[in-house]
Amino acid sequence: MKTPLRRTRGDLITTGVIAAIAAIALLVAFITAPIRQDTLTPAAEEIPNAGVLAIAPQALTEGAQLQDDSPSPRPLTVAGLIITYDKDSGTIKASTSSGEEKWTYTRKPELCGMAGAWDDVVAVYRTNIGCGDVVSIKATTGQYSHTRSAIAPDEVEIISSNDRVGYVAPTRTEIWRSDLVRTVEYGEVEAPQEPDFQPNAECSRTSALTRKEFYAVTEKCEDGSWLRMQKATPEDSRKPEIIKSVQISEGSYLVAIGEEAAAVYDPSTSTVSSFNKEGQELANTKVPQSDLLTDSPNGVAAPQVADLPHHMSYFDGDNLMLLDPGNLAVTTIFPDALGTGFGAGDRLLYPTPEGIAVANWDTKSIDRVIPVDRHGYTGPISISSAGATVVEKRGTDIAVLDLVQ
């Protein structure tokens, strides 16, 4: 007959010590977690979504003035609110178009970038794990939605669509769904459990864009430069599912993406070429010369892209390009643009040196230019809309342009 196992006094002491150490470790992790260093002051009550400008204005007048130190050249508007960042205090602020502050979120780590999706504000922070600490906040309430934390590169470009937010860096790129769960990682992995999961880890990523269930990446490898068209939701987020690889000219980078096709700009020929998921070329359009990849300090091209009601668009630094949403052929070029624009009713609004141009995308002509006094500012400008206003970003200044009644 076997003697039953008995716990000795030493066993109990050892168990107690291990449990105490584990509890202390958990307490330290809880207290020192980045999210514990935050200060969130939510909205007093839910804020109605003010939407965007529904019709092109006849005249504009300068209204509220805000400051925005965020890295993006474009103003961030989410659910009718203007989202800004104060670098000195580390505070993200949500304001109405009249300048009334509705909620704030303060955090000391450096901001890598922000985006808007799912009516959330998504903020990406640089900590001791790189730009991998992320928080999403519901725009209309100022309440936490989700958080994530994972090892990431120190320098990234934020990419976003209505369905995904993520980042791209030379070493890797990844995207997240609305709960901030990663759906794809592509490139170098810190500690790969399955070494065969990443097919092109040694390559250098040069751009990435996503839409719906489609994800496209350009990269430079030993055997040339490639456009990799992938699923945005593979069966395993650690194992990318590449639909098709298309060899492209060195230095080419993504400028637009649809649900079934992607477009790249080739600086060697100054053309925009689009390809469907089968790798077939759909269109090839001559455009003005530019090279955002050469001008990029981190080796990643990040053109300003914006969706219009009937077109995709991107800004190359000097020209605003409109693309057909089906085959992604460049249909219209506005050479006097200072940045991206947005659709108001059946018209395109975009910034010019004289003010806000009201353009007809069907006739490819400008109806009028609404004068705007920018008080001597001559740098890049991009615009968005919050409620019945035009929101301009001029460097680190935000100017709200109200409709003249």
N, C-alpha and C positions, 0 to 999 in steps of 0.2 A: 504494500500500500504506500503510495507516494505521500510525502509530507506536504501539506498545503503551504503555498508561499506566504510568508509573513513580512510585513513592512517593519523594519527596525526604526529606532529613534533617529539614527543617522540618515535613513532614507527620507524620513519626514522633514528633517532639517534641510537636506539637499533640495527636496522638492519646493520647500518654502522659499529658499534662497533664489532658485531659478524663477519661481513665480514672481518674486519681488523685483528681480532684475528686469523681467519682461514687462512688468507693470510700469517701472520707471522709464524704460525705453519707449514704451507707448506714450507715456505722459510727456516725455521730452519731445518726441516726434510731433505730438499734438500741439504743444505750446510753440514749438519753433517752426511749424509748417507755414509756408508762405501765406496761405489764405488767412492764418491767424493774425498776420501783420496788417491786414486790410482794415479800412474804415469805409463802410457802405452806409450812406444816408439815403434811403429810398424816397420815392415820391410820397407826398402826404395822402394822395389818392390816385387811382388809376387815371392816366392821361389819355384823353380821346386821340385816336390817330388822325392827325390833321391832313394826311395824304400829301399830294404834290400839286403843283400848278396844273390846271386842267386846260388852259387856253393861253395862247401867246399874248403877252401884254402889249399895249400901245405905248406906255411910258412907265418909267421906274423912278423911284426916289430912294435915297439912302436911308436905311433904318438902323436897326441894332448893330453894334460893333462887338465882336468877340475876338479872343486870341486862341490860336490853336498851334501848339508845338509838336503835334503828331508828325511822324515821318512822311505821311502820304501827302502828295501835292494836291489831292482832291479833297473837297469838303465832304465829311461823312454825315449823311442825314439818314435817320432810321425812324420809321413810323411817324414821320412829320416832325421829328425833333432834330436839333443840330447838336452833334456830338463833338466836343473839343477836349484838348488835353493841355494841362498846365505842367510843364516840365519841372519848374522850381518846386512845386508842392507835390508833384506826382499824382495830380487829381484829374480824373475824367469827369466831365460835366455834361449833362443833358439839358439843353435849353430850348424853349419855344422860339418861334421866329421873331417874337417881340423882345427876345433877350432874357426872358424870365427863367431863372435856374430852377429845374424841377428835381433833380437828384444828382448826387456826386458819389464818386468811388475813388478813394485815395490809397495808393500803394507805392512804396518807396523804390522797388526794383525798376530798372530802366525799361521803358516801353519799346518793344520791337516793332509793333504796328497794331492797327485796329482794322476791323471790318464790320460790315453789317449783313446779317442773314437771319431768316426766320423771325424777323422783328426783334432780334437780339443784337446787342453790341458785344462783339467778340474782341477781347484785348489779349495780346500775346506779350509776355514779359521775359526779360533776360535775367536769369538767376545763375547759380553755380552749376546748373545743368544745361545752360545755353538758353535759346529762345524757345523753351518747351513748357513754360508755365502759362496756362491759358485759363481765362475765366469768361463766361458769357453772362450777360445781364439783360433781363427783359426791359426793352426800351420804354414801354408805356407804364412800368411800375417802379423800375429801379431795383428790382429784387433779383437775387442770384438765380440763374437758370442752371448752369453746369460748370464744372471745373475739370481740368486735366493737368497732369504733370508727367513729362517724359523727357529723356535726354534728347537734345536737339543741337544743331549748329549755333554758333554765336552770332552769325550774321545771316539773316533770311529776308526774303521778299514774301509778303503775305499775298495769297491768292484767294479769291472768293467767287461764289456764284450764289444763286438763290437756294442752292441745295447743299453746298459744301463750303467749308473754309479750311485753309491749310497754309503751307509754306513751301517755298522752293529755295534751295541753296545748292552750290556746286556738288556737295557730297551726297545730298539726299533730298527727297521731297515727300510730303505726305499730306493727306486730306482727311477731314473729320466730318461726320454727319451732325445733325442738330443737337444730339446729346453729348457732343465732343468725343465720341468714340471714334477712333481711327478706323477708316475703311481701307486705306491703301498706304503702305510705306514702300518707297522705291529708292534704292541706292545702298550706301553703306549702312550696316546695322552694327550697333555697338557690340553686342554679344550674340551673334547668330547661332540659334539652336539648330537650325537646318541650313547648312552652308549652300545648298543648291536652290534655296528659295529666291535669292536675288540674282537674276541672270546677268546684269550689267553693272555690278557694284563698282567696278574700276573706272567707269566712265564719269565725266563731269557734266552735271546737269546745267543747261543754259537757259531754260524757260519751262513754264508749265501753266496750263489752263484747264478748267473743268466745267462741265455743264451736264446736269441731269446724271445719267449713268455713264457718261463718257469722260475720259481723263487723258490728256495728251501731254507728252514731255519731249523736249528736244535735248540732246546731249552729244558731247564730243567724246569719241572713243578712239582706241588705237586703229581701228579699221575704218574710221571716217566719222561723219556726223549723221545723226539719225533722228527721225521723228518716231516716237513710240506711242502708238494709240492703244489705250488700255481700258479695262472695265473700271468704273469708279467704285464698284462693290464686288470684288472677287470673293470666292468662297472663303479664303483665308486672307486676312488683311496683311499678313506677313509675306504672302506669296503673290506678287503682281500677276495679273492675267493679261498678257500683251496680245491684242487682237491682230495688229499688223505693224511691222517696222518698215519705214520708207527712208531710204538714204537721201540726204539733203546736202546742199553745199555747206562747206565750213562757214561758220559765222551766222547761219540762218537761225531764226527764233520765231516762236509763236506770236501772232498778233490777233487771232480770233479763233473761237471755237463754237461749233453748233452742236446739235444733238447727234449728228451723224458724220461730221466732217471737221477738219482743222485746217487753218491757214497759217503759213509761215512766210516771213519776209527774208529775202536773200539779198544782202547788201552788195554782193559781187555783180549781180545783174539788175539790182534795184527793181525786183519784181515780187509780187505777192502771189504765191501758189497755194491752192487748196487741194486737199486730198480727202476722199471718203474713207470709211473704215476698211475697205478692201484694198486701200493703197492706190486707187485710181485717181489721177489728176483730174479735178473738176474745172479749174479755171487757172489762168495765169495772166496777171495784170501788171503792166508797167506803172510804177509810181515814182514820186520824187525820191532822190537819194537821202538816206539817213542810216544811222548805225547805232542803235541804243545799246547793243551788246558791247561794242568797243568803248562806249562812253560809260559803261557801268563800272562802279568801283569794286563790286564783289563778284564779277563774272557771270551775273545773271541779268538777262534783259527783262525789264518789267514795264512794257508799254501801258499807258493809261487806256483802259478799255471801258466801254459803256454800252449798254443795250438801249436801243430806241424801239419804238413800236413796230417798225417795219425794217429795221436795219440793225446790224452790229456796227460798232465804230471803234476806232483806236486813234490815238494821237501820237505822232512820231517825233514830236518836239517842235515841228514847224507847220505840219499839215494835219487836218482832221479828215480821216478816211471813213467813208460809209461803205459797208459790205452787204451784199445780198445774203439774207439769213439762210437760204437754201444751199447755194453752191459756194458761198463766201467769196464771190468775185467782187473786187473793188468797183463800185458803181459811180461814186462821186468823191471828189477831192475838194476841200475848202482850204485854200492856201493861206488865208489870212487869220487862221485860228491861233489862239494862245493856249488852248487846252481842250479838254473834252466838254461835251454839252449834254443836253437831255431833251426828251420830247415833251412838248406841251400841246396837247390836242393833236392837230395834224401838222405841226411845225416843229422844226429843230431850233433850239436856242443854243448858241455857243458864244464864247467870249472872243472879241477882236480888240485891237488897240483902241478903237473908237468907242466901244461899248459892247452891247449884247446884240448879236446878229440874229434875226428871225429868218430862217431859211425854209424853202419848200423842197423837200427831198424828192418829190416827184418830178418837178421841173428843173431841179439842181440849180436853183437860182435863189438870191437873197431878196426877200420882200422889203426889208428895211433894217437899219441898225439903230437901236435905242441908245442914245448917248449916256455914258456913265462917267462921272468925274472920279478918278482913282487917286487924286491928290498927289500926282507925281510918280506913282508906282508904275514901273514898266516891265516887270518880270513876268514869269509864267502865271497863268490864271486858269483854274478849272471851276466849273459851276455845277450846282445841283439845285434841288428844290425842297423846301420844307413848308408845307401849307401853300398858300397862295403867294409865294415869294420866290425870288431867285437868290441863291446863296453863293457868293463868290469867295474863293480862297486866294488871297494875295500874299504869297510868302507864308508868314505866320499869322496874318490877320484874316479874319472872317468879316465880310460885309454882307449884311442882309439888305436886299433891294426889294422894297415894297411896291406894289402896284399903285399907280396914280389913279385915283377914282375920278 
